[in-house]
Amino acid sequence: MTEFTMHDALLQSVFSFIACYGYSIICNAPRKELLYCGINGFLGWFFYVVMMMENGSPTMATLVATMVVTAVSRFFSYHREAPSILYHIPGVLPLVPGAAVYNTMQAAIESNILSTYSYALSGLKLSGAIGIGSLLILVLPYRTFEIIPRFGRKKS
C-alpha cells in the first residue's frame, strides 16, 4: 500500500471538490449552493485520506468521513436554510465503494468465487459504514447544529 503525505491528501481533496461541484451542477443544485456542495466533498475525502493514513482501515475511514460529511451537511442546512440532502449526496459521493462493486462483478464473471465473496463483503462493509455514519449524525436534534447562530434573524 502506498504511503500518503498531507500534500497528497490536499491534492486529492481538491479533485474531490471539483468532482462534487460538477456533480451538483449536473443535478441542478442552486448556483448559490454549489460552493458548499464542493466544500463538503473536499472535507469528506480529506478526512477519509487522513484516517487511512492514521489506521489504514477503509471501513473506519469511510465511517468517520461519512459522519463528517453528514455533520457538515446538517450545519450547512441549518445556516443556509436549504435541505441537508442538497449537501449530503455530493459530499458522500466520493466515498461510495464503486471499485468494490466493479471488482465483485469482474470476479463473478471470471467465476472466481473466493474473490467475488471477498469483494462483495468489502463493498457491503463500506456501504454499511456510509449508512451507519449518516444515521449516527442524522439522529441528533436539528438544534445541535446551531453552533454559530444565524445572522440577520431574530430569536423568539
C-alpha angles and dihedrals in degrees: 000000000000121000116239124215125206088255090058091048092052093045093049090046091054089054089048088053090053093047094049092045090051093046089052090052091051090049091051098244113175111274094237090058099048094090091053092049089054093046090054091052090048093052094045094053093041092055090045093055093043091051090048089053091050104046108358095226112131092197094054091042090052091048094051094042091050091050089052092047092049094047092049090047091054091045092051090044092055096045099037093041093229132120113282091227087068088069100027101062097051090042095053094041096091090052096057109116098238094147092055091052092046092049090047092055093045092050091047092052090049089050092239097148098180093052091044092057092043095052092042091053090048091051091048092050092050092046090049090050090054091049096045093043090053093045095050091059099035092060091062114101115264091239089064088078093059090096089135114032118241114261121237095019127111118229114230 
